Amino acid sequence: MRISAAGHPPGLLRTPGGRVEVVQAPGMVLGLFDHPDLAERRYDMAPGCALVLVTDGVLEARRGTD
């Protein structure tokens, strides 16, 4: 797989053997610069791998008041 990030939290890649690797790419936060410098990284994904990604909205979610 190929990824590029713009200030996003890193993801996690779990192999079928149970090893967990952090997947990330350097990049600037979108919206702050006219021409952000975004890089691309490549990771191998074999059948049976699991990829976990989150967005800022998930991290910033607020609980409702009960």
C-alpha positions in Angstrom: 0.0 0.0 0.0 1.0 3.6 -0.4 0.2 6.3 2.1 0.5 10.0 2.5 -0.4 12.0 5.6 -1.3 15.6 6.2 -1.1 15.8 10.0 -3.1 12.6 10.5 -2.3 10.2 13.4 -0.3 7.2 12.3 -2.1 3.9 11.5 -1.4 0.4 12.7 -0.8 -2.6 10.4 -1.2 -6.1 12.0 0.3 -9.0 10.1 -1.3 -12.5 10.0 1.6 -13.6 12.4 0.5 -11.0 15.0 3.3 -8.4 14.5 2.1 -4.8 14.7 3.8 -2.0 12.8 3.1 1.7 12.9 2.4 3.1 9.4 3.0 6.7 8.9 4.4 9.3 6.4 5.8 12.7 7.0 3.6 15.6 6.0 2.4 19.0 6.9 -1.1 19.8 8.2 -3.4 20.7 5.4 -4.9 24.2 5.3 -1.9 25.9 6.9 0.3 26.2 3.8 -0.4 27.0 0.2 1.8 24.1 -1.1 2.2 21.5 1.7 5.1 19.1 1.3 3.5 15.6 1.4 5.6 12.5 1.1 4.6 9.0 0.2 5.6 5.8 2.0 5.1 2.2 0.9 4.2 -0.7 3.1 3.7 -4.4 2.2 0.2 -5.8 2.9 -0.1 -9.6 2.6 -3.5 -11.4 2.6 -4.8 -11.5 6.2 -3.3 -8.2 7.3 -5.4 -5.7 9.2 -5.0 -2.0 8.8 -6.4 0.4 11.5 -6.7 4.1 10.7 -8.4 6.9 12.6 -9.3 10.5 11.8 -9.0 13.6 13.9 -12.8 13.5 14.3 -12.6 10.2 16.1 -9.9 11.5 18.5 -11.8 14.7 19.2 -15.2 13.2 19.6 -17.0 14.5 22.7 -19.3 12.5 24.9 -22.8 13.6 25.3 -24.0 14.7 28.7 -26.3 12.2 30.5 
